[in-house]
């Protein structure tokens, strides 16, 4: 088949026309620029001047020797919200291109028309598996601009809730990753234990997900009566059951065959791509913002930063499993060291008056009304605040013009950045491994598209 025939065939193919994403999609090699082709096979990495051997890229390969297909839906993130286009040689992957945008909700732009009081309800929905992390990053950025001090009790409550959410997030990953590999038992176990955490969230905040609990100045409500017993029970139960997961998965021959040595990435490659979280730590880089750039009260608790050696799927699994145990360790210290006092700042600029005062004082009623209709004004300036979410560095960049709404809101979503590593991880692997590779990155498409 000559080039003219190929062009005619491509022009009249109705399926190709229906599913085309234009420049965002994976094009035939003839239609792909040399630098773009290099990126798609993972041979060009931005940053640090690091490049792989250009000889690894077969620029002369003919299009009729390969096949471009869509992968999915297989992983929970590929049910219509993440599209992977793969170029295959037989069953081996030559090029990969993640196509995103199917879940785009414009949260950053929406955040610019919502007041700082309303902002938490917006950002909490980005990483919907770990809403506390989103709220925490946003609230810390607002507090930096305001210059308000958060009470000690609120700091420790935030830390405890963030670690409970980290456990819940990693349990979802263990469950879905097990399901991807055929371990349906792990799916049942993971959601069974996650239910303990969500039940406590509901008891504390009134909601199971998208909590809007962490707010500028503190948290929405104090911990409920009997919270110590609830949290200790969660810690005891989940810690014991991590050893069940260990027994179920770690030594299982099929599981190891799909994970050990599959999709390795080196520390240099991960750093050049800006990858963070368990994916970066799997390469042996001990970068965890809770230890490297402490916030809240992480410098007052003991925990270990879990790192891997080979940067493969198995290392990423082992890190998340052990991070659950480390989070349990941190939560136990939060229970022991939880201080007394206010759960939110008493600065009237950001905190509404007590409910009882509204019935007694016209000034308190006006104050309450203004705070929840107009919102509080934040001094002009710009700030970047970063925390360690279950997926990596979650940063919030805020610009204020002195009004009650952000002039600019941008979120550094770890899932978005980590997704860059997928083409590199998949290169040369089999198409059956593609499912485990996506799972091991643990992308949440709500924060990728945001």
C-alpha positions in Angstrom: 0.0 0.0 0.0 1.6 3.3 -1.1 1.4 6.6 0.8 -1.4 8.0 -1.4 -3.6 5.0 -0.7 -2.9 5.3 3.1 -3.9 8.9 3.0 -7.1 8.2 1.2 -7.9 5.4 3.7 -7.3 7.7 6.7 -9.4 10.4 5.1 -12.5 8.3 4.7 -12.4 6.2 7.8 -15.5 7.3 9.8 -14.4 5.7 13.0 -11.1 7.7 13.0 -13.0 10.9 12.3 -15.5 10.2 15.2 -12.8 9.5 17.8 -10.2 12.0 16.7 -8.8 14.3 19.4 -6.8 16.3 16.9 -3.3 17.2 18.0 -3.9 15.8 21.4 -4.4 12.3 20.0 -1.7 9.8 18.9 -1.0 10.4 15.2 0.7 8.1 12.7 4.5 8.5 12.6 4.3 10.3 9.3 2.2 13.0 10.8 4.2 13.3 14.1 7.0 15.8 14.5 10.4 14.4 15.6 10.4 16.0 19.0 6.8 14.9 19.7 7.6 11.4 18.6 10.5 11.3 21.1 8.2 12.5 23.9 5.6 9.8 23.1 8.2 7.0 23.4 9.7 8.6 26.6 13.0 9.4 24.9 12.9 13.2 25.7 12.6 14.3 29.3 12.4 18.0 30.1 14.5 19.3 33.0 18.1 18.6 34.1 19.1 18.2 30.5 18.4 14.5 30.8 17.7 12.6 27.6 17.6 8.9 26.7 19.5 7.5 23.8 17.9 8.8 20.6 18.8 5.5 19.0 16.0 4.0 21.2 13.5 5.8 18.9 12.9 4.1 15.6 12.0 7.1 13.4 12.1 5.1 10.2 9.5 2.5 11.3 6.7 2.2 8.8 3.1 2.9 9.9 1.8 -0.3 8.3 4.1 -2.3 10.6 2.3 -1.0 13.8 -1.2 -0.5 15.1 -2.7 2.4 17.1 -5.4 1.4 19.5 -7.4 2.9 22.4 -6.8 1.2 25.8 -9.6 0.8 28.2 -11.9 0.9 30.0 -10.0 -1.4 32.4 -8.8 0.7 35.4 -11.4 2.8 37.3 -9.8 5.9 35.9 -10.4 4.8 32.3 -14.2 4.5 32.4 -14.6 7.4 30.0 -12.3 9.9 31.8 -8.8 8.8 30.8 -8.0 7.7 27.3 -4.7 6.0 26.5 -3.7 5.8 22.8 -1.1 3.1 22.3 1.1 2.2 19.3 1.7 -1.5 19.3 4.1 -3.8 17.6 2.3 -7.1 18.1 1.6 -7.0 21.9 4.4 -4.6 22.8 4.0 -0.9 23.4 6.1 1.4 21.3 4.3 4.8 22.0 1.8 5.9 24.6 -0.2 9.2 24.8 -2.6 9.9 27.6 -5.6 11.9 26.4 -7.2 14.0 29.2 -9.9 16.5 29.6 -13.0 14.3 29.7 -13.6 15.2 33.3 -12.8 18.9 33.0 -15.0 21.0 35.3 -13.1 24.3 35.4 -12.5 24.2 39.1 -9.6 26.7 39.0 -11.6 29.2 37.1 -14.7 28.5 39.2 -12.6 29.3 42.3 -12.0 32.8 41.0 -15.8 33.6 41.2 -16.3 32.0 44.7 -15.4 33.8 47.9 -12.6 32.4 50.1 -15.4 31.1 52.4 -16.9 29.1 49.6 -13.6 28.0 48.1 -13.3 24.8 50.2 -16.5 23.4 48.7 -14.9 23.8 45.3 -11.4 22.4 45.8 -12.5 19.4 47.9 -13.9 17.9 44.8 -10.7 17.8 42.8 -9.0 14.7 44.4 -12.3 13.2 45.5 -10.5 10.2 47.1 -8.6 12.5 49.3 -10.7 15.6 49.9 -9.0 16.7 53.2 -5.7 17.2 51.3 -7.3 19.6 48.8 -9.0 21.6 51.6 -5.8 21.7 53.6 -3.6 23.0 50.7 -6.2 25.7 49.9 -6.7 26.8 53.5 -3.0 27.0 54.3 -2.5 29.3 51.3 -5.3 31.6 52.3 -4.0 31.7 55.9 -0.5 32.7 54.7 -2.1 35.7 52.9 -4.2 36.6 55.8 -1.4 36.2 58.3 -3.7 34.4 60.9 -2.5 31.9 63.4 -4.3 28.6 63.6 -4.9 27.2 67.1 -2.8 24.2 68.1 -5.9 22.0 68.5 -7.0 22.8 64.9 -3.4 22.0 63.7 -3.5 18.5 65.3 -7.0 17.8 64.2 -6.0 18.7 60.6 -3.0 16.4 60.8 -5.0 13.5 62.2 -7.8 13.8 59.6 -5.2 14.1 56.8 -3.6 10.9 57.8 -6.9 9.1 58.1 -7.7 10.3 54.6 -4.3 9.0 53.4 -5.2 5.6 54.8 -8.6 5.7 53.1 -6.9 6.8 49.8 -4.3 4.0 49.9 -7.0 1.5 50.7 -8.9 2.5 47.6 -5.6 2.0 45.6 -4.9 -1.4 47.1 -8.5 -2.5 46.4 -8.6 -1.3 42.8 -5.1 -2.4 42.0 -5.9 -5.8 43.3 -9.1 -5.9 41.2 -7.0 -4.9 38.1 -4.9 -8.0 38.7 -7.8 -10.3 39.4 -7.6 -10.2 43.2 -11.3 -9.6 43.9 -10.8 -10.4 47.6 -8.5 -7.3 47.9 -11.3 -5.2 46.5 -13.7 -6.4 49.2 -11.0 -6.0 52.0 -10.0 -2.5 50.9 -13.5 -1.1 50.8 -14.4 -2.9 54.0 -11.6 -1.1 55.9 -12.2 2.2 54.2 -15.7 2.2 55.5 -14.4 2.6 59.0 -12.7 5.8 58.1 -15.6 7.2 56.1 -18.0 6.4 59.0 -15.8 8.5 61.3 -15.7 11.3 58.8 -19.5 11.2 58.6 -19.7 11.3 62.4 -17.2 14.3 62.6 -18.2 16.4 59.6 -21.6 15.2 58.6 -20.4 13.9 55.2 -18.4 10.9 53.9 -16.7 12.6 51.0 -16.2 16.2 49.8 -16.2 17.3 53.4 -15.4 21.1 53.4 -14.1 20.4 56.9 -10.8 22.1 56.8 -11.4 25.8 56.4 -9.3 29.0 56.6 -8.6 29.6 60.3 -9.1 26.0 61.5 -11.8 23.3 61.0 -15.6 23.5 60.7 -16.4 21.7 64.0 -14.6 20.1 67.0 -14.2 16.4 67.2 -17.3 14.5 68.5 -17.6 12.9 71.9 -15.8 9.6 72.1 -13.6 10.3 69.1 -10.5 8.8 70.9 -12.2 5.4 71.1 -13.3 5.6 67.5 -9.8 6.5 66.2 -8.0 3.9 68.3 -10.4 1.2 67.0 -9.7 2.3 63.4 -5.9 2.2 64.0 -6.0 -1.2 65.7 -8.2 -2.7 63.0 -6.5 -1.4 60.0 -3.0 -2.0 61.3 -3.8 -5.7 61.9 -5.4 -6.1 58.6 -2.4 -4.7 56.7 -0.8 -8.0 57.5 -3.7 -9.8 55.9 -3.1 -7.8 52.7 0.6 -8.7 53.0 -0.2 -12.3 53.2 -2.8 -12.1 50.4 -0.7 -10.2 47.8 3.0 -9.8 48.6 4.1 -13.4 48.1 1.4 -14.4 45.6 3.2 -15.7 42.4 0.7 -14.2 40.0 0.7 -10.8 41.7 4.5 -10.8 41.8 4.7 -11.8 38.2 2.6 -8.8 37.2 4.4 -6.3 39.5 8.1 -7.2 40.1 10.4 -5.6 37.5 7.4 -4.2 35.5 7.5 -0.5 34.5 10.7 0.6 36.3 11.7 4.2 36.4 15.0 5.6 37.6 15.4 8.5 40.1 16.9 10.7 37.5 14.0 10.1 35.1 11.4 10.7 37.9 13.1 14.0 39.0 13.4 15.2 35.4 9.7 14.7 34.9 8.7 16.4 38.2 7.2 13.2 39.6 6.4 13.2 43.4 4.8 11.0 46.0 5.0 7.2 46.1 6.1 7.1 42.4 9.2 9.2 43.2 9.9 7.5 46.5 9.8 4.1 44.8 13.0 5.1 43.0 14.9 5.6 46.3 14.5 9.4 46.6 13.3 10.1 50.2 11.3 13.2 49.3 8.2 13.6 51.5 7.1 17.2 52.3 6.0 16.1 55.7 9.7 15.4 56.5 11.5 17.6 53.9 9.5 20.8 54.4 7.4 20.1 57.6 4.0 21.8 57.9 1.3 21.5 60.6 3.0 19.5 63.4 4.8 16.8 61.4 8.1 17.9 63.0 6.7 16.8 66.4 5.8 13.2 65.5 7.9 10.2 64.7 7.4 8.4 61.4 9.6 6.9 58.6 9.6 7.9 55.0 9.2 4.7 53.0 11.4 4.4 49.9 11.9 1.7 47.3 14.9 0.6 45.3 13.9 -0.4 41.8 11.1 2.1 40.9 8.9 -0.7 39.6 5.2 -1.5 40.2 6.1 -3.7 43.2 8.0 -0.9 44.9 5.0 1.4 44.4 2.7 -1.2 46.0 5.0 -1.8 48.9 5.4 1.9 49.6 1.6 2.5 49.8 1.1 -0.6 52.0 3.7 0.5 54.4 2.6 4.2 54.4 -0.7 3.0 55.8 1.2 1.6 58.8 3.2 4.9 59.1 -0.1 6.9 59.0 -1.5 4.7 61.8 1.7 5.5 63.8 1.2 9.2 63.3 -2.5 9.1 64.2 -1.8 7.3 67.5 0.6 10.1 68.4 -2.1 12.7 67.4 -4.5 11.0 69.9 -1.9 11.1 72.6 -0.8 14.7 72.0 -4.1 16.3 71.0 -4.1 19.7 72.9 -7.1 21.4 74.4 -8.4 24.7 73.2 -10.2 26.2 70.2 -10.7 24.3 66.9 -10.7 27.5 64.9 -9.1 31.0 65.2 -11.1 33.6 67.1 -10.1 36.3 64.7 -13.4 37.9 63.9 -12.2 38.7 60.4 -12.5 35.1 59.3 -14.6 33.4 62.1 -18.4 33.9 62.5 -19.8 34.8 65.9 -21.2 32.0 68.1 -24.7 30.9 67.1 -26.1 32.0 70.5 -24.8 35.6 70.0 -26.8 36.0 66.7 -30.1 35.9 68.6 -28.8 38.5 71.1 -26.8 41.0 69.1 -27.6 42.9 65.9 -23.9 43.5 65.3 -23.3 39.7 65.5 -26.1 39.1 63.0 -24.7 41.6 60.6 -21.2 40.2 61.1 -22.5 36.7 60.3 -24.5 37.9 57.3 -21.5 39.8 55.8 -19.1 36.9 56.3 -21.3 34.4 54.5 -22.6 36.6 51.7 -19.6 38.8 50.8 -16.9 36.9 52.6 -13.7 38.2 54.2 -11.2 40.3 52.4 -7.7 39.0 51.9 -4.7 41.3 51.6 -3.3 41.7 48.1 -0.4 39.4 47.3 0.5 36.0 46.0 1.5 32.8 47.7 2.3 29.1 47.1 1.5 26.5 49.7 2.3 22.8 49.3 1.4 19.7 51.2 2.1 15.9 50.8 -1.1 14.4 49.5 -1.4 10.6 49.1 -0.3 11.1 45.4 2.5 13.6 45.9 3.1 17.3 46.2 -0.2 19.1 46.0 0.4 22.8 45.7 -2.0 25.8 45.8 -1.0 29.1 44.1 -3.2 32.0 45.1 -3.1 35.6 43.9 -5.2 38.1 45.8 -6.1 41.6 44.7 -7.4 42.6 48.2 -11.0 41.5 47.6 -13.1 38.6 48.9 -12.4 36.3 46.0 -9.1 35.0 44.6 -7.8 36.9 41.5 -6.1 33.7 40.4 -6.2 30.1 41.7 -3.9 27.4 40.4 -3.4 24.0 41.8 -0.3 21.8 41.2 -2.1 18.5 41.0 0.3 15.5 41.6 -1.8 13.2 39.4 -1.4 15.6 36.5 2.3 15.7 36.8 2.8 12.0 37.5 0.8 11.1 34.4 3.7 12.3 32.4 5.7 9.3 33.5 3.2 6.8 31.9 4.7 6.8 28.3 8.2 6.2 29.8 7.0 3.4 32.0 5.0 1.7 29.3 7.7 1.8 26.6 8.8 -1.7 25.6 6.3 -3.4 27.9 3.4 -5.6 26.9 -0.1 -4.3 26.4 -1.3 -6.4 29.3 1.0 -4.5 31.7 -0.5 -1.2 30.6 -3.3 -1.7 33.1 -1.0 -2.3 36.0 1.1 0.7 35.0 -1.8 3.1 35.1 -2.9 1.7 38.4 0.6 2.0 40.0 0.6 5.7 39.2 -2.7 6.1 41.0 -4.1 9.0 39.0 -7.3 10.7 40.1 -8.8 12.3 37.1 -10.7 14.9 39.0 -7.5 16.7 39.9 -5.9 16.0 36.5 -8.6 17.9 34.6 -9.8 20.1 37.6 
